[in-house]
């Protein structure tokens, strides 16, 4: 038996059993992380430097790119380090920091996706009130509320999780630190408070999901009433990237946590964890830039301007 005071480190789940596969996973993670850093960095730079992109939609997209960078930088570097050096250790404080920052970034992203859904709803269903409901001050307040509430949520969860005594060793069944895997190591009678917090977070997440679904029902009804086909296509084109990002983010996380125990296995759990923690931050910039001509033009202008200076 061991407790949390005697644990100095945790053991993460290796990405592979053989050295060759570990190096292959290192290369794959390196490629994905570099692509995510480059794509999200370009979006942040393009929106920040392009004055014509200083609109609510692109302001929230800039914030979303920041959270994607945070998610990638929290989980991937340690996994790459462990694969390269054939180790699985992570310090106790490092695990706590990883849980806090990943939860902070992931929660912020979900709240921002909810706010961006409201932006699309106002833009299509209440266009005459767009400037009033989504002025610069209102956008700043909504973004600040998303970051602040996510910070508080991550802080409470992290503090509660690491105040629970651990009675079942220090081996985690995940390639990065996550709350459910820490709770599996806890004494059965000691994690009631954290489970209560998780229940509150689930209810809040479900409320955001209901809001997104309700908003898109209203958006669909409004779009179908647009008389011209060109107008309907333009309205749909502004919503499809956001809808695709929401589906990618929610579906992978929900399936990972709510899949039937009968189909659970370490290899499947590992694949799913990569899908919801690594893939969305890398794909989100591609999804948004493919359908948005303004963003593509701004990124291209930024890149060509940079190359001309070299």
N, C-alpha and C positions, 0 to 999 in steps of 0.2 A: 504494500500500500504506500502511496506517496501523496503528498499534498502540494498545493500551488507554491508554498513557501520554499519547498525543496527543489522545485523544477527551475533549472536555469536555461533550458532550451527545449524546443519541440522538434520532432522528426516529421518532415513533410513527405508526402507520397512521391516516390521517384517517377519521373516521366517515362522511363524505360528501364529494363533490366540489364541490357547489354550496353557496352561502351559505345559501339557504333551507333545504336539508336539514340543514345544520349546526345552524342555529337550532332546527329541529324536533327533532333528536337531543338538543340541550341541554335542551329542554323535557321530552322523554320521560325523560331521565336525572334531571332535577330532580324530576319527579313520582315516579319509582320510588324514588329515594334518600330523599325526604321520607316516602313511605309506609313504607319499610323502617325508617327511624329512628323514626318514630312507633310502628309496630307492635312492634318489638323493645324500644323504650323502655318501652312499656306493659307488656310481659311482664316485663321486669326489675323495674319498679316494683311490679307486682302481686305477684310472687313474693317480693320483698324485704319488702313491707309486710304481706302476708297470712300471718299465723302458721299458719293451717291449711294453707298450701301449702308449709310447710317439711318436705317429704318428699324422698326421693332422686330421684324422677322429676322434680319441679319444680326441684330444685337443679341437676340436669344440664341441664334446659331453660333455666334462667337463664344457665348457662355457654355454652350453644349460642347464645343470643340475643346474648351479648357477642361471640362470634366472628363472627356475622352482621354486627353493627355494624362490626367491624374490617374485614371483607371489603369492605363497601360504602364505608367511609371511605378505604380504600386505593386503590381503582381509579377510582371514579366522579368525585370532585372534579377530578382532573387531566383526565379526558376531557371534563368539562363546561367547564373552563377553556379547553382547546384548541378546542372547538367554538365557544365564545362569542367568542374572540379570533382565530379563524382561524389557529391555529398548530399545530405538531406537535412542538415541542421538549420534551424533559425532560432535566434535568441528569444528569450521570453519577452523582452522589451520590443524586439523587432517584430515579433508576432502581434503584439498589442498595437504597435504603430501601423502594421499592415492592415489589420482589421479596421482600425479607425479610419484610415485614409481611403481604403476601398469602399467602406460603407458610406463615408462622407461623399465621395465622388459619385457612386452609383445612385445614392438617394437624391443628390442634387440633380443628376441627369433625369431621373424619373419625374421630379417636380418641374424641371424645365420643360420636359416634353408635355406635361400637363398645361403649363403656361403657354407653350407654343400652340397647343390645340386651341386655347382660348383666343390667341392671336388670329388663327385661321377662321375661327367661328365669327369673330367680330368683323374681319375683313370681308367675308362672304355674306353673312346674314345681316350685319348692321354696318354697311360701308359708310353711310352718312355720319355715323358716330365714331368712326375709327380714330380720327385725330383726337377726339375728346377722351375716349376710353383707354387709348393706348398712346398717350403722350409720353414724352421722354421721362418725366418724373414718375409716371405710373409704371413704365417699363423698368426703371431703376428700382422702384420699390418691390415689384414682383420678383425680379432677379435676386435682390438682396434677401427677400423673404425665403426664397428657395434655398439659397446658400446657408442662411442662418438656421433655418429649421433643420436642414440636413446635418449641419454641424452639431446642433444640440442632440439630434437623434443618434448620430454616430458616437458622440461623447457619452451619452447615457448607456447605450448598448455596450460600448467597450468597457466602461467602468464597472458595470454590473457583471459582465462576463468574467472579467479578471478578478472580481471579488469573490467568485464562487470557488470553494475548495475542490481540487482535482484529486480523484481517488483511483483513476484507471490509467496510470502511466502518462506518456507524453507523445505517443505516436498519432499523427493526424492522417486521416484518409483523404487528403487533398493536397494539391501541389502548392497551395498558398493557404494562409490562415483564414478560417471562416468561423463564425459564431457557432453554427450547428455542430461542427466537428470538435470545437472546444467543449461544448456542453455534453458531448458523448463521453468525455473524460471526467465529467463532474460527478460528485456524489449525488445519488438519485433524489435525496431530500433537500438539496441546497440550491436548485436552479429554478424555483418557482417564480421568484421575482423577475428573472430574465425572461422566462416563458411568458409572463404577463406583459412585459414590454414588447416582446415579439408579437403577441396577439394584438396589441395596440397598433403596432406598425403595419401588420397585415390588414387591419381594418382601415387604416389611413390609405394604404396602397390600393385597396379595393375601392375606396371612395374616389380616388384619382382616376382609376380605371373606369368606373361608372360615369364620371364626368366626361372622360374622353369619348366613350361610346355614345353618350347622350349628345355631345357636341357634334359628332360626326353624323348622327342621324339627322340633326337639324341642318347641317351643312349639305348633306345629300338631298334633302327636300328642297333647299334653296337653289342648289345647282340645277336640279331637274326642272325648276320653274324658269330658268334662263332661256329666253326664246331662241337665241342664236347658238348654233353648234360650236362656233369659234369661242364664244363666251363660256360655254360649258367646258370645253377642252382646256381653256386657260385656267378656269377655277379648279378643275381636277388636277392640273399639272402643278399647282401650288400646294395641293394637299397630299398628293401621292408620296413625295419623299418623307414627309413627316409621318404619314401612316405606315410606311415601310419600316422606318426606324423604330416606331412604337412596337410594331409587330415583332421585329427582330429582338428587341430588348425584352419584351414581356414574355414572348413564347418560349425563348430559351431558358429564362430564369424559372418560369412556372413549371415547365416540364422537368427541369433539373430537381426542383424541390418537391413536386407533387406527383412524380412518376410512381407507378405501382411498385411496391417492394419486390414483387415477383420477377421484374425485369432488371432489378438493380444489380450492378456488378462494379468492381473497382475500375475496370477499363472503360465501361460506359459512363460512369460518374466522372472520370477524368476527361473524357471527350466532351461531355456536357459542360463541365466547368470551364473548359477552354472556349466553348461556344458562347457562353454568356459573359465571360470576363475579358476575353481577348478579341474575339471576332467583331462584336459591335463597335468598339472604338476604332477599329481599323476600317470597317465598311461604311460607317456613318458619313464621313466626308465624301466618299465615292457616290453614295446614294443621293446626297444633296446636290453635288456638283453636276451629276448626269442630267438632271431635269431642270437646272436653273441656269439659264443663259447668262444672266447678269453676273452670277458668281463665277462661272467659267471664264467669262471675259475679264473679270477683275483678277483672277488667279493667273491667267495667261499674260495679262499686262504686267503683273508683278514679276513674273518669271522672265519675260523678255527684257524688262527694264533692268533686272538684276544682271542678266547675261551681257547686256550692252555695257554695263559699268566695269565688267571684268577685263 
